[in-house]
Amino acid sequence: MKMNKKISKNKNTKDDSLLAPLESKLRATAGRLEATDAETLTHACSTDLILPDKDVAVQILRDLRKLIFPGYFGSELPRLATSNGRIVGRLRKIAKRLLVQVQIAYAFEHCRKSGDTVERCPDGFRSEALATVEQFLDFIPLLREKIMKDIEATYQGDPAANSREEIIFSYPGVFAIFVYRVANRLFELGVPFLPRMMSEYANSRTGIEISPGASIGEYLMIDHGTGVVIGQTTTIGDRCKIYQGVTLGALTTRDGQALSGVKRHPTVGNDVTIYANATILGGDTTIGDGAVIGGNAFITKSVPPGAKISGFVG
């Protein structure tokens, strides 16, 4: 142990000597950053408050995936992963991590809006966080039901899929939908920050961006998936199939924050297929049940049920 400390100390000394010519520049840069802290950080929140941790949010997703798909991710045997004691243990771990992060998120959002950092520290939101986590725990069995329906839709819709197991292990569309369904429930429960952290993690992993605020029905299939964008106020019905590069977006965001809470993204009915690189824009745009939208279509006006559309509609 003493030897390790000595090596570490020597290494630090060596590093310091290497940086000696830059010492004045390091201190000057630190001074400039410190001088602008008050100007930039007060618009967000006091630095006295703990911030939400994206790494923990990602770990919650990993733990949930192990819980929903026992034995698939990690080294546990399925029969061990499905034992009652193991399930309860994993639920405890998820609940504890989520409780802490929800408390922090509530406190940080309170601080951001009011500037109050003293009267309500994270512990001040414990009762609200406990109620939220309790509701989320009730949702977990439904989460499994929902994602299994998405897996079934993917298996039935993709002749290249060898098995449902292969889809669970490998398909980016299913992973993105799984993360969306977790993030969406937290969004519905009013949790700030964490839903977007989770959805952007899925985006970084898959190239599929699904806003946690979107409303999506059952049996969704996203095939291939890279480049798919589903905006915050999008509504998608049941049994829809979406291919890579599809955008369900806003017609304009020129008014910025003034459009917050306004329906900006399209409504897609049941049993709709949207082929690769199609773009559908606008909160007033509705795609009727059973419609088929061809590849590279550009749509800014509503499409009737059962229609087959290609090219520009606007």
Secondary structure, 3 states (H helix, E strand, C coil): CHHHHHHHHHHHHHHHHHHHHHHHHHHHHHHHHHHHHHHHHCCCCCCCCCCCCHHHHHHHHHHHHHHHCCCCCCCCCHHHHCCHHHHHHHHHHHHHHHHHHHHHHHHHHHHHHHCCCCCCCHHHHHHHHHHHHHHHHHHHHHHHHHHHHHHHHHHHHCCCCCCHHHHHHHCHHHHHHHHHHHHHHHHHCCCCCHHHHHHHHHHHHHCCEECCCCEECCCCEECCCCCCEECCCCEECCCCEECCCCEEECCCCCCHHHHCCCCCCCEECCCCEECCCCEEECCCCEECCCCEECCCCEECCCECCCCEECCEEC
